[in-house]
Amino acid sequence: MGAAESVPETSIHEFTVKKPISLPKLPDFEILAFPCNQFLRQEPGTDQQIKDFACTRFKAEYPVFQKVRVNGPDAAPVYKFLKASKAGLFGSRIKWNFTKFLVDKNGKVIGRYATSTAPMSIEKDIQKALEE
C-alpha cells in the first residue's frame, strides 16, 4: 500500500509511531487518525485497507476514520475547523501528512504541530491539557 512503500523501516516515523507509548491509555485522551491522499498519493488504498495497515503495521489502538481531504474547497469540515482555529507557521494550509492538532475537552484547538514533530515531544502539552 502507498504508506508502506513511502515509510522506510528505519525512518523517524517508524520509530515514533511504532514505539509503544502510554498516551492512548490515558483517561480522557483520544487519538484520532484521518488518512489523506493529498500528499503525493501516499494513501491510495480503500478505507478498509488503510485501517488494516494502521492496525497491523503500526498497532493503531485508536479510531482510523475514512479517508478525507484536508486542503482545498472539499476539505472535511473537521479540518476546516482545525485549520481556522490554529494556523501553522506559514498559514492554515496543511503542508504534509502527520500534522497533529491538540484539542481540549471543550473542543478548543490548543496546539498544532508540524509533520516533523515527534508524537512523544507533545506529551507535556497533552498532560497540561488533561490537568485543566
Secondary structure, DSSP 8 states (H G I E B T S, - for coil): -HHHHHS-TTSHHHHHHHS--SGGGSTT----B----TTTT---S-HHHHHHHHHHHS---S-B------SSTT--HHHHHHHHHS-BTTBSS--STT-EEEE-TTS-EEEEE-TTS-GGGGHHHHHHHHH-
